[in-house]
Amino acid sequence: MTGAREQERRHVELFTPAEKALLSRYVTNVTGDVYAIVNVPEEVVAVIFAYVSRSPASFKRNLLRLMQSGDVELPVGPSLFQKAGEKAAEFHRRWVIGYGHSSVAEHAVVHIGVENVSRLASAVLELANPFLSFTEYSQRYQKPVRGRYYVPCELAGDLLAAYRRTMDFLYDRYEELYHGLVAYLESGTARLPGETDNARAARLDKKAFEDARYALPLAMFTSLGATGNGRAWRDALQILYASPYAEVRAMANRIEEEAGQVLPTLLRHSTPTAYMEKMEKERHRLAQPPARSCTEPGRTVPGRAERSAASGAGGNGGGSSDNNHGPQAILLDYTGYGAADPEEVAVRRIAEALGATRPGEAISAELYALVDAAIGEITTHDALPEACRWVRYEAYCCLSEAAWHQLLRHRRGMTFQWNAPGIAYGFTIPGSIKAAGLEQCLREAVSAAEELYVYLCGAGFPEAAAYTVLNAHHRRIRTEFDLRQFYHLANLRLAPEAQWDIKELVRQLYQQIMAVHPNLCRRASRR
């Protein structure tokens, strides 16, 4: 990427000389998009990372605001991490590298701010290691800014011009959906008891943001606050460096540079092996969806003029018009599959784990009673006993990119295998958009994105095409999880305030799991 292109894509945050001097004590890079946070108390880091989801300001700007307001007092002496690094370097070289005690790296933690990366890259980062923790900018609470999107460095000439035109067109459709939804909600939504005008406006804005974002592409910029130990960062960097996306590899390099200032020794060996690079390349190739919509095999996605003509003639605006279903979940396997009584097998598995009994050994009535009590007495904020992890489930899901980004929050308790972003598996149209009479607007966005996707794939740039996929488009995944994690998932995502798209996905899983383990899952949705 040229220097001009780099400056063009970045939103450069301006600080005064005094602010730069102050920030330099607490971040490793004052002007860059990626930086490590140092010398800041852990609870303060947690609070400011939490702002990332709801505030448009960066970590650095929020940190300055807290210090200038007097809400926090931070150390002003010599840089603590540099002193620690000098004294610990020889120890780590000897014990971590020389003797192979990699577990030592799990005790060294680094907080990283990652700004101005695409939604596509943020998902790759979040999947790189389950032991990294994230807080991400939320398109459900904040309105994205026009022009703040990633431009693949491989695009030039006509391809680049088409990419920019489509990004502008998609943001126009987003704006149309947003304003249309606000108007629809204002006229048809009752005021809550005691709700002020400002509170009501904020509530309706959130609903409008939530559904209008289905017209936005994965190229849109986001920001994350990330925390992980040295071993997790090192292993994640190996995955990121093996990515087929140039943006992800560049992000990995910036993370390593900044985190390396805090952990100069523990991030060694973060380069992927030849084996890892080959396997990731092959996995990505095999997981690449077809370039065309599966509802119109062999047909070229129409141009904008053709779409307008079809719409005027009573058509549906082109694109994968007949494949706009919601999320789909299919339970593939579960503990007790094929048995006459699957739940009896699952209950016995938990009882065996609780009592650490040998296979085939008789289970006491007390253990069975304990299993029943563990289920029946659980409350909203409780977690099932660890023994419940021995009951497992496997499922196939086809869900929107918007719902997929929410499901990623459960990556520590769920194992995922996923395909690359694409247009082949349909898209979701939010119910509010249909009710507001705005469905055609979203269909136009889908058609424009698919037209560009096919164009870029045909030109030999499938990785660049992935950035044109919308939040509405579907992705296929497989997932494995246990009973304990399912209770957490259902308790959170079936709650009244849960977002409707992922709620529908979890509802389908819940119904299918209840059909095979009705007593074990009777308290999963307890909010």
ROBA-674877 format. One record per residue (C-alpha): residue number from 1; y, z, x. Coordinates in Angstrom, 1 decimal, decimal comma. Example, Ala and Ser with C-alpha at 12.3 -4.5 7.8 and 13.67 -1.06 7.14 Angstrom:
% residues 2
[1 [-4,5 7,8 12,3]],
[2 [-1,1 7,1 13,7]],
END
This chain:
% residues 527
[1 [0,0 0,0 0,0]],
[2 [3,4 -1,0 1,4]],
[3 [6,1 1,6 1,9]],
[4 [8,2 -0,1 -0,8]],
[5 [5,3 0,0 -3,3]],
[6 [4,5 3,7 -2,3]],
[7 [8,1 4,7 -3,1]],
[8 [8,1 2,7 -6,3]],
[9 [5,1 4,4 -7,7]],
[10 [6,2 7,9 -6,7]],
[11 [8,5 10,2 -8,6]],
[12 [10,3 11,7 -5,6]],
[13 [11,5 15,2 -6,3]],
[14 [14,8 16,2 -4,8]],
[15 [15,4 19,6 -3,3]],
[16 [18,5 21,0 -1,6]],
[17 [18,3 21,9 2,1]],
[18 [18,2 25,6 1,2]],
[19 [15,4 25,0 -1,3]],
[20 [13,4 23,0 1,3]],
[21 [13,8 25,8 3,8]],
[22 [12,5 28,3 1,2]],
[23 [9,7 26,2 0,0]],
[24 [8,5 25,4 3,5]],
[25 [7,3 29,0 3,8]],
[26 [4,9 28,6 0,9]],
[27 [3,7 25,0 0,8]],
[28 [2,5 22,8 3,7]],
[29 [4,3 19,7 2,5]],
[30 [7,7 20,0 0,8]],
[31 [8,2 16,3 0,0]],
[32 [4,6 15,1 -0,5]],
[33 [2,5 14,7 -3,6]],
[34 [-0,4 16,8 -2,1]],
[35 [0,2 20,2 -0,5]],
[36 [-1,5 23,5 0,1]],
[37 [0,0 26,7 -1,2]],
[38 [0,2 29,6 1,3]],
[39 [1,7 33,1 1,5]],
[40 [1,8 33,4 -2,3]],
[41 [-0,1 36,3 -4,1]],
[42 [-3,2 35,1 -5,9]],
[43 [-2,0 36,1 -9,3]],
[44 [1,3 34,3 -8,9]],
[45 [-0,6 31,1 -7,9]],
[46 [-2,7 31,5 -11,0]],
[47 [0,4 31,8 -13,3]],
[48 [2,2 28,9 -11,8]],
[49 [-0,9 26,7 -11,9]],
[50 [-1,1 27,5 -15,6]],
[51 [2,4 26,1 -16,0]],
[52 [1,0 22,7 -14,9]],
[53 [-0,6 22,2 -18,3]],
[54 [2,5 22,8 -20,4]],
[55 [5,5 22,3 -18,1]],
[56 [6,7 18,9 -16,8]],
[57 [8,0 20,6 -13,6]],
[58 [5,9 20,7 -10,4]],
[59 [4,4 23,8 -8,9]],
[60 [7,1 23,7 -6,3]],
[61 [9,9 23,6 -8,9]],
[62 [8,3 26,4 -10,9]],
[63 [7,9 28,5 -7,8]],
[64 [11,5 28,1 -7,0]],
[65 [12,5 29,0 -10,5]],
[66 [10,5 32,2 -10,4]],
[67 [11,9 33,3 -7,0]],
[68 [15,5 32,4 -8,0]],
[69 [15,2 34,3 -11,3]],
[70 [13,9 37,4 -9,4]],
[71 [10,6 37,4 -11,3]],
[72 [8,6 37,4 -8,1]],
[73 [9,2 38,6 -4,6]],
[74 [7,3 36,8 -1,8]],
[75 [6,9 37,6 1,9]],
[76 [9,6 36,2 4,2]],
[77 [8,1 37,0 7,6]],
[78 [6,3 34,7 9,9]],
[79 [3,8 32,3 8,4]],
[80 [0,7 34,4 7,7]],
[81 [-1,8 31,5 7,5]],
[82 [-0,9 30,2 11,0]],
[83 [-1,5 33,6 12,6]],
[84 [-4,8 34,0 10,8]],
[85 [-5,8 30,4 11,8]],
[86 [-5,2 30,9 15,5]],
[87 [-7,3 34,1 15,6]],
[88 [-10,1 32,8 13,4]],
[89 [-10,5 29,3 14,9]],
[90 [-12,8 30,3 17,8]],
[91 [-14,9 32,5 15,4]],
[92 [-15,4 29,6 13,0]],
[93 [-16,2 27,1 15,8]],
[94 [-18,9 29,4 17,0]],
[95 [-20,5 30,6 13,8]],
[96 [-19,8 27,9 11,2]],
[97 [-20,1 24,8 13,4]],
[98 [-22,1 26,0 16,4]],
[99 [-24,7 28,1 14,5]],
[100 [-24,6 26,2 11,2]],
[101 [-23,6 29,2 9,0]],
[102 [-21,9 27,1 6,4]],
[103 [-21,8 29,9 3,8]],
[104 [-19,0 31,5 5,9]],
[105 [-16,7 28,8 4,6]],
[106 [-17,2 30,0 1,0]],
[107 [-15,0 33,1 1,8]],
[108 [-11,9 31,0 2,8]],
[109 [-10,0 29,8 -0,2]],
[110 [-7,3 27,0 -0,4]],
[111 [-5,0 26,3 -3,3]],
[112 [-3,9 22,6 -3,5]],
[113 [-1,2 21,0 -5,6]],
[114 [-2,0 17,4 -6,4]],
[115 [0,8 15,4 -8,1]],
[116 [1,3 11,8 -9,2]],
[117 [-2,3 10,7 -9,3]],
[118 [-3,8 8,7 -12,1]],
[119 [-5,9 10,1 -14,9]],
[120 [-8,8 8,1 -13,4]],
[121 [-8,4 9,7 -10,0]],
[122 [-8,0 13,2 -11,5]],
[123 [-11,4 12,9 -13,3]],
[124 [-13,1 11,8 -10,0]],
[125 [-11,6 14,8 -8,3]],
[126 [-12,7 17,2 -11,0]],
[127 [-16,3 15,8 -10,8]],
[128 [-16,5 16,0 -7,0]],
[129 [-17,7 19,6 -6,8]],
[130 [-18,5 22,2 -9,6]],
[131 [-17,1 25,0 -7,5]],
[132 [-13,5 23,7 -7,5]],
[133 [-11,2 25,1 -10,2]],
[134 [-8,5 23,0 -11,9]],
[135 [-5,5 23,2 -14,2]],
[136 [-4,2 19,8 -15,3]],
[137 [-1,1 18,4 -16,9]],
[138 [-1,9 18,0 -20,6]],
[139 [-1,1 14,9 -22,6]],
[140 [-1,7 17,0 -25,7]],
[141 [1,4 19,1 -24,9]],
[142 [3,7 16,9 -22,8]],
[143 [5,0 13,4 -23,4]],
[144 [4,2 11,1 -20,5]],
[145 [7,1 9,2 -18,9]],
[146 [7,5 5,5 -19,1]],
[147 [6,8 3,8 -15,8]],
[148 [4,9 6,7 -14,4]],
[149 [1,6 5,0 -13,7]],
[150 [-0,6 4,0 -10,7]],
[151 [-0,5 0,4 -9,5]],
[152 [-3,7 -0,6 -7,6]],
[153 [-2,8 -1,6 -4,1]],
[154 [-5,0 -4,7 -4,2]],
[155 [-3,0 -6,4 -7,0]],
[156 [-0,3 -8,9 -6,2]],
[157 [1,4 -12,0 -7,6]],
[158 [0,3 -13,0 -11,1]],
[159 [-2,2 -10,2 -11,3]],
[160 [0,4 -7,6 -10,5]],
[161 [2,9 -9,1 -13,0]],
[162 [0,2 -9,1 -15,8]],
[163 [-0,6 -5,5 -15,0]],
[164 [3,0 -4,4 -15,2]],
[165 [3,6 -6,3 -18,5]],
[166 [0,5 -4,7 -20,0]],
[167 [1,5 -1,2 -18,9]],
[168 [4,9 -1,7 -20,5]],
[169 [3,3 -3,1 -23,7]],
[170 [0,9 -0,1 -23,9]],
[171 [3,7 2,4 -23,5]],
[172 [5,6 0,6 -26,3]],
[173 [2,6 1,0 -28,6]],
[174 [2,4 4,7 -27,5]],
[175 [6,0 5,2 -28,5]],
[176 [5,5 3,5 -31,8]],
[177 [2,5 5,6 -32,6]],
[178 [4,3 8,8 -31,5]],
[179 [7,4 8,2 -33,7]],
[180 [5,3 7,0 -36,6]],
[181 [3,1 10,0 -36,5]],
[182 [6,0 12,4 -36,3]],
[183 [7,5 10,8 -39,4]],
[184 [4,2 10,9 -41,2]],
[185 [3,5 14,5 -40,3]],
[186 [7,0 15,7 -41,2]],
[187 [6,7 14,3 -44,7]],
[188 [3,1 15,5 -45,4]],
[189 [2,7 18,8 -43,5]],
[190 [3,4 22,1 -45,1]],
[191 [5,5 24,7 -43,3]],
[192 [3,5 27,7 -42,1]],
[193 [4,5 31,1 -43,5]],
[194 [7,5 32,4 -41,5]],
[195 [7,6 29,3 -39,3]],
[196 [11,1 28,4 -37,9]],
[197 [12,4 24,8 -37,8]],
[198 [11,9 24,7 -34,0]],
[199 [8,3 26,1 -34,2]],
[200 [7,4 23,6 -36,9]],
[201 [8,9 20,7 -34,9]],
[202 [6,9 21,8 -31,8]],
[203 [3,7 22,0 -33,8]],
[204 [4,1 18,5 -35,2]],
[205 [5,1 17,1 -31,9]],
[206 [1,9 18,4 -30,4]],
[207 [-0,1 16,8 -33,1]],
[208 [1,7 13,5 -32,5]],
[209 [1,3 13,7 -28,7]],
[210 [-2,4 14,5 -29,2]],
[211 [-3,2 11,3 -31,2]],
[212 [-0,6 8,8 -29,8]],
[213 [-2,1 9,3 -26,3]],
[214 [-5,1 7,3 -27,4]],
[215 [-3,0 4,2 -26,6]],
[216 [-2,3 5,3 -23,0]],
[217 [-4,3 3,9 -20,1]],
[218 [-6,1 5,8 -17,3]],
[219 [-3,4 4,6 -14,9]],
[220 [-0,9 7,1 -16,3]],
[221 [0,1 9,8 -13,7]],
[222 [-1,0 13,4 -14,0]],
[223 [-0,8 16,5 -11,9]],
[224 [-3,3 19,2 -11,1]],
[225 [-3,5 22,6 -9,5]],
[226 [-6,8 23,0 -7,7]],
[227 [-8,5 26,0 -6,0]],
[228 [-11,7 26,1 -4,0]],
[229 [-13,4 27,6 -1,0]],
[230 [-13,7 25,8 2,3]],
[231 [-17,3 24,7 1,6]],
[232 [-16,5 23,3 -1,8]],
[233 [-13,5 21,3 -0,5]],
[234 [-15,5 20,0 2,4]],
[235 [-18,4 18,8 0,1]],
[236 [-15,9 17,4 -2,4]],
[237 [-14,1 15,4 0,3]],
[238 [-17,4 13,7 1,3]],
[239 [-17,7 12,5 -2,3]],
[240 [-14,0 11,4 -2,6]],
[241 [-14,2 9,5 0,7]],
[242 [-17,2 7,5 -0,6]],
[243 [-15,4 6,5 -3,8]],
[244 [-14,9 2,8 -4,5]],
[245 [-11,3 3,5 -5,7]],
[246 [-8,7 3,1 -2,9]],
[247 [-6,4 5,7 -4,7]],
[248 [-9,2 8,3 -4,5]],
[249 [-9,9 7,7 -0,8]],
[250 [-6,1 8,0 -0,1]],
[251 [-6,0 11,2 -2,1]],
[252 [-8,9 12,6 -0,1]],
[253 [-7,1 11,9 3,1]],
[254 [-4,0 13,7 1,9]],
[255 [-6,0 16,7 0,7]],
[256 [-7,8 17,0 4,0]],
[257 [-4,5 16,8 5,9]],
[258 [-2,9 19,6 3,9]],
[259 [-5,9 21,8 3,4]],
[260 [-6,7 21,4 7,1]],
[261 [-3,4 23,2 8,0]],
[262 [-4,9 26,3 6,3]],
[263 [-8,5 25,7 7,3]],
[264 [-8,4 23,7 10,5]],
[265 [-12,0 24,3 11,4]],
[266 [-13,9 24,8 8,1]],
[267 [-13,1 21,3 6,8]],
[268 [-14,9 19,5 9,6]],
[269 [-17,8 17,2 8,7]],
[270 [-16,0 16,1 5,5]],
[271 [-16,7 12,4 6,3]],
[272 [-19,6 11,0 4,2]],
[273 [-22,7 9,9 5,9]],
[274 [-23,8 6,2 5,8]],
[275 [-26,5 7,3 3,3]],
[276 [-23,9 8,9 1,0]],
[277 [-21,7 5,9 1,1]],
[278 [-24,5 3,5 0,3]],
[279 [-25,8 5,6 -2,6]],
[280 [-22,4 6,1 -4,1]],
[281 [-21,7 2,3 -3,8]],
[282 [-25,0 1,5 -5,5]],
[283 [-24,5 4,1 -8,2]],
[284 [-21,1 2,8 -9,0]],
[285 [-22,3 -0,8 -9,1]],
[286 [-25,2 0,0 -11,5]],
[287 [-23,0 2,2 -13,7]],
[288 [-20,3 -0,5 -14,1]],
[289 [-20,0 -1,4 -17,9]],
[290 [-20,0 -5,1 -18,9]],
[291 [-16,6 -6,7 -18,7]],
[292 [-16,6 -7,8 -22,3]],
[293 [-16,5 -5,8 -25,6]],
[294 [-20,1 -5,4 -26,8]],
[295 [-19,0 -6,4 -30,4]],
[296 [-17,9 -9,8 -29,2]],
[297 [-20,5 -11,0 -26,7]],
[298 [-19,4 -14,1 -24,8]],
[299 [-16,0 -14,3 -26,4]],
[300 [-12,8 -14,3 -24,3]],
[301 [-10,5 -11,6 -25,5]],
[302 [-7,6 -13,5 -27,2]],
[303 [-4,1 -13,7 -25,9]],
[304 [-1,2 -11,9 -27,5]],
[305 [-0,1 -14,9 -29,6]],
[306 [-3,6 -15,4 -30,9]],
[307 [-3,8 -11,8 -31,8]],
[308 [-0,6 -12,0 -33,8]],
[309 [-1,8 -15,1 -35,7]],
[310 [-5,1 -13,3 -36,5]],
[311 [-3,2 -10,3 -37,8]],
[312 [-0,9 -12,5 -39,9]],
[313 [-3,9 -14,2 -41,4]],
[314 [-5,4 -10,9 -42,5]],
[315 [-7,4 -10,4 -39,3]],
[316 [-7,8 -7,2 -37,4]],
[317 [-5,8 -7,9 -34,3]],
[318 [-8,7 -8,8 -31,9]],
[319 [-10,4 -6,6 -29,4]],
[320 [-13,6 -4,6 -30,2]],
[321 [-12,5 -4,2 -33,8]],
[322 [-15,9 -3,5 -35,3]],
[323 [-16,9 -0,9 -32,9]],
[324 [-14,3 1,8 -33,6]],
[325 [-16,6 4,7 -34,3]],
[326 [-16,1 8,3 -33,3]],
[327 [-18,1 10,2 -30,7]],
[328 [-21,9 10,1 -30,8]],
[329 [-24,2 12,7 -29,4]],
[330 [-28,0 12,4 -29,3]],
[331 [-30,3 15,3 -28,3]],
[332 [-32,9 13,8 -26,0]],
[333 [-34,9 16,8 -24,8]],
[334 [-35,1 20,5 -25,2]],
[335 [-37,3 23,5 -24,5]],
[336 [-40,3 23,3 -26,7]],
[337 [-40,0 19,5 -27,3]],
[338 [-43,2 18,2 -28,8]],
[339 [-44,5 21,7 -29,7]],
[340 [-45,5 22,6 -33,3]],
[341 [-42,8 25,3 -33,2]],
[342 [-40,1 24,5 -30,5]],
[343 [-38,3 27,7 -31,2]],
[344 [-41,3 29,9 -30,5]],
[345 [-41,6 28,2 -27,1]],
[346 [-37,9 28,8 -26,4]],
[347 [-38,0 32,5 -27,5]],
[348 [-41,1 33,1 -25,3]],
[349 [-39,3 31,5 -22,4]],
[350 [-36,4 33,9 -22,7]],
[351 [-38,7 36,9 -23,2]],
[352 [-40,7 35,9 -20,1]],
[353 [-37,5 35,7 -18,1]],
[354 [-36,2 39,1 -19,4]],
[355 [-39,4 40,8 -18,5]],
[356 [-40,2 38,7 -15,4]],
[357 [-43,8 38,3 -16,8]],
[358 [-46,4 36,1 -15,4]],
[359 [-47,2 32,8 -17,1]],
[360 [-49,6 33,3 -20,0]],
[361 [-49,2 37,1 -20,0]],
[362 [-48,8 38,8 -23,3]],
[363 [-45,1 39,4 -24,4]],
[364 [-44,4 42,9 -25,8]],
[365 [-42,8 43,4 -29,1]],
[366 [-39,9 45,1 -27,4]],
[367 [-39,0 42,0 -25,4]],
[368 [-39,1 39,8 -28,6]],
[369 [-36,8 42,4 -30,2]],
[370 [-34,4 42,3 -27,3]],
[371 [-34,2 38,5 -27,6]],
[372 [-33,4 38,8 -31,3]],
[373 [-30,8 41,5 -30,6]],
[374 [-29,2 39,4 -27,9]],
[375 [-28,5 36,7 -30,4]],
[376 [-27,7 38,7 -33,5]],
[377 [-25,3 41,2 -31,8]],
[378 [-23,2 38,8 -29,8]],
[379 [-19,5 38,7 -30,6]],
[380 [-16,7 36,2 -29,9]],
[381 [-15,9 37,3 -26,3]],
[382 [-19,5 38,0 -25,2]],
[383 [-21,9 35,8 -23,2]],
[384 [-25,6 35,6 -23,7]],
[385 [-27,9 37,3 -21,1]],
[386 [-28,8 35,2 -18,0]],
[387 [-32,3 34,9 -19,3]],
[388 [-31,0 32,4 -21,9]],
[389 [-30,4 29,9 -19,1]],
[390 [-34,2 29,2 -19,2]],
[391 [-33,8 27,4 -22,5]],
[392 [-32,4 24,0 -21,7]],
[393 [-31,2 20,8 -23,5]],
[394 [-30,5 17,2 -22,5]],
[395 [-28,3 14,9 -24,4]],
[396 [-26,7 11,4 -24,4]],
[397 [-23,1 11,1 -25,5]],
[398 [-20,7 8,2 -26,1]],
[399 [-17,2 9,6 -26,4]],
[400 [-13,6 8,6 -25,9]],
[401 [-11,9 9,0 -22,5]],
[402 [-9,7 11,6 -24,2]],
[403 [-12,7 13,7 -25,3]],
[404 [-14,4 13,1 -21,9]],
[405 [-11,4 14,7 -20,0]],
[406 [-11,8 17,8 -22,2]],
[407 [-15,6 18,0 -21,8]],
[408 [-15,0 18,0 -18,0]],
[409 [-13,6 21,5 -18,4]],
[410 [-17,2 22,6 -18,8]],
[411 [-18,5 20,9 -15,7]],
[412 [-19,6 24,3 -14,1]],
[413 [-22,1 24,9 -16,9]],
[414 [-23,1 21,4 -17,6]],
[415 [-24,6 18,7 -15,4]],
[416 [-23,2 15,2 -16,0]],
[417 [-24,2 11,7 -15,1]],
[418 [-21,6 9,1 -16,2]],
[419 [-20,8 5,4 -16,1]],
[420 [-17,5 4,0 -14,9]],
[421 [-14,6 3,4 -17,3]],
[422 [-14,9 0,2 -19,3]],
[423 [-14,4 -1,5 -22,6]],
[424 [-18,0 -2,3 -23,6]],
[425 [-18,8 0,6 -25,8]],
[426 [-16,1 0,6 -28,4]],
[427 [-13,1 2,9 -29,0]],
[428 [-12,0 5,8 -31,3]],
[429 [-9,2 5,5 -33,8]],
[430 [-7,8 9,0 -34,7]],
[431 [-7,9 9,8 -38,4]],
[432 [-4,2 10,6 -38,5]],
[433 [-3,3 7,1 -37,1]],
[434 [-5,3 5,6 -40,0]],
[435 [-3,8 7,9 -42,6]],
[436 [-0,3 7,1 -41,3]],
[437 [-0,9 3,3 -41,6]],
[438 [-0,6 2,8 -37,8]],
[439 [-4,1 1,6 -37,1]],
[440 [-2,9 -2,0 -36,3]],
[441 [-0,6 -0,6 -33,6]],
[442 [-3,5 1,1 -31,8]],
[443 [-5,6 -2,0 -32,2]],
[444 [-2,9 -4,1 -30,5]],
[445 [-3,0 -1,6 -27,6]],
[446 [-6,8 -1,9 -27,4]],
[447 [-6,7 -5,7 -27,4]],
[448 [-4,0 -5,9 -24,7]],
[449 [-5,9 -3,4 -22,5]],
[450 [-9,1 -5,4 -22,9]],
[451 [-7,4 -8,7 -22,2]],
[452 [-6,2 -7,4 -18,9]],
[453 [-9,5 -5,7 -18,1]],
[454 [-11,4 -9,0 -18,5]],
[455 [-8,7 -10,8 -16,5]],
[456 [-8,9 -8,4 -13,6]],
[457 [-12,7 -8,4 -13,6]],
[458 [-12,8 -12,2 -13,7]],
[459 [-10,4 -12,2 -10,7]],
[460 [-12,8 -10,0 -8,7]],
[461 [-11,1 -6,6 -9,1]],
[462 [-13,3 -4,4 -11,3]],
[463 [-12,0 -1,2 -9,8]],
[464 [-8,4 -2,2 -10,6]],
[465 [-9,5 -3,1 -14,1]],
[466 [-10,7 0,5 -14,7]],
[467 [-7,1 1,7 -14,7]],
[468 [-6,4 -0,4 -17,8]],
[469 [-9,0 1,4 -19,9]],
[470 [-7,4 3,5 -22,7]],
[471 [-7,9 7,1 -23,7]],
[472 [-9,4 5,6 -26,9]],
[473 [-12,1 3,6 -25,1]],
[474 [-15,6 5,1 -25,0]],
[475 [-17,6 6,2 -22,0]],
[476 [-21,3 6,9 -21,9]],
[477 [-22,7 10,0 -20,2]],
[478 [-25,8 12,1 -20,0]],
[479 [-25,6 15,8 -19,8]],
[480 [-27,9 18,8 -19,3]],
[481 [-27,1 22,4 -20,2]],
[482 [-28,7 25,7 -21,1]],
[483 [-28,5 27,9 -24,2]],
[484 [-26,0 30,3 -22,6]],
[485 [-23,6 27,4 -21,8]],
[486 [-24,1 25,9 -25,3]],
[487 [-22,9 29,2 -26,8]],
[488 [-19,8 29,0 -24,7]],
[489 [-19,2 25,3 -25,6]],
[490 [-19,7 25,8 -29,3]],
[491 [-17,6 29,0 -29,4]],
[492 [-14,7 27,2 -27,8]],
[493 [-14,9 23,6 -29,2]],
[494 [-15,9 24,4 -32,8]],
[495 [-13,1 26,9 -33,2]],
[496 [-10,5 26,0 -35,9]],
[497 [-7,8 25,2 -33,3]],
[498 [-10,1 22,9 -31,2]],
[499 [-9,1 19,3 -30,7]],
[500 [-10,8 17,2 -33,4]],
[501 [-12,4 14,6 -31,2]],
[502 [-14,4 16,9 -28,9]],
[503 [-15,0 19,1 -31,9]],
[504 [-16,9 16,3 -33,7]],
[505 [-19,0 15,7 -30,6]],
[506 [-20,0 19,3 -30,3]],
[507 [-20,6 19,5 -34,0]],
[508 [-23,2 16,8 -33,8]],
[509 [-24,9 18,6 -30,9]],
[510 [-24,8 21,8 -32,8]],
[511 [-26,5 20,3 -35,9]],
[512 [-29,3 18,8 -33,8]],
[513 [-29,9 21,9 -31,8]],
[514 [-29,9 24,0 -34,9]],
[515 [-32,6 21,8 -36,3]],
[516 [-35,0 22,8 -33,5]],
[517 [-33,7 26,3 -32,5]],
[518 [-32,1 27,6 -35,8]],
[519 [-32,4 31,3 -35,1]],
[520 [-31,5 31,1 -31,4]],
[521 [-28,4 29,1 -32,2]],
[522 [-27,3 30,9 -35,3]],
[523 [-24,4 32,7 -33,6]],
[524 [-23,2 29,8 -31,4]],
[525 [-20,2 28,9 -33,5]],
[526 [-18,9 32,5 -34,0]],
[527 [-15,1 31,9 -34,2]],
END
